[in-house]
C-alpha cells in the first residue's frame, strides 16, 4: 500500500468539502473542494476505495491549480498573493 494511501486511510476518508460550493465552468471542478459534480454526487454512497480515488484526484487538481504551493495550509480558493 502506498504512503499516500496509508496516510489518507489513517486520517479517515472525510469529504473534502469546505462549503465553497461553486463550479468552475472552465475546469468542471468545484472551486472549494476540486471535485467534479459526479464525484460530489457519488461521495455519500462511494466505497472507501472510490473515495480514496476521488481524494487523490483532488490532490492532483489542487497541484495543477496551484503549482507554486500557495494553497498549502488549507486555502484552496485561489486568493493568495503569489
C-alpha positions in Angstrom: 0.0 0.0 0.0 1.4 3.4 -0.9 2.4 6.0 1.6 -0.3 8.5 0.4 -3.0 5.8 0.7 -1.9 4.8 4.2 -1.9 8.4 5.3 -5.4 9.0 3.9 -6.8 5.9 5.4 -5.4 6.8 8.8 -6.9 10.2 8.6 -10.3 8.9 7.5 -12.0 9.5 4.3 -14.0 12.6 5.2 -15.4 14.7 2.4 -13.0 17.4 1.1 -15.9 19.9 1.0 -15.1 23.3 2.6 -18.5 24.8 1.9 -17.4 26.9 -1.1 -19.7 25.2 -3.5 -19.3 26.9 -6.8 -18.4 25.1 -10.1 -15.8 26.4 -12.4 -17.2 26.4 -15.9 -13.8 26.0 -17.5 -12.5 23.0 -15.5 -15.7 21.4 -14.3 -14.3 21.4 -10.7 -15.8 22.8 -7.6 -13.8 25.9 -6.6 -13.8 24.8 -3.0 -13.1 21.1 -3.0 -11.8 20.5 -6.6 -14.3 17.6 -7.2 -16.4 17.2 -10.3 -20.1 17.3 -10.0 -20.2 13.5 -10.5 -17.7 13.0 -7.7 -19.7 15.2 -5.4 -22.9 13.3 -6.2 -21.2 9.9 -5.7 -19.5 10.7 -2.4 -22.2 9.7 0.0 -22.6 6.2 -1.4 -19.0 5.7 -2.6 -16.8 2.9 -1.2 -13.6 3.7 0.7 -11.6 2.8 -2.4 -13.7 5.1 -4.6 -13.4 7.9 -2.0 -9.7 7.4 -2.0 -9.5 7.7 -5.8 -11.5 10.9 -5.6 -9.3 12.3 -2.9 -6.1 11.5 -4.9 -7.7 13.2 -7.9 -8.5 16.2 -5.8 -4.9 16.5 -4.7 -3.6 16.3 -8.3 -6.1 19.0 -9.3 -5.1 21.2 -6.4 -1.5 21.0 -7.5 -2.4 21.7 -11.1 -4.4 24.7 -10.0 -1.6 25.9 -7.6 1.8 24.6 -8.6 3.6 27.3 -6.6 2.2 25.8 -3.4 0.2 28.9 -2.5 -2.6 26.6 -1.3 -0.6 24.9 1.4 -2.2 25.5 4.7 -5.7 24.6 3.6 -6.7 27.7 1.5 -7.6 26.4 -2.0 -9.7 29.2 -3.3 -7.0 30.9 -5.4 -7.0 34.0 -3.3 -3.3 34.2 -2.3 -0.8 36.8 -3.5 1.6 34.5 -5.4 
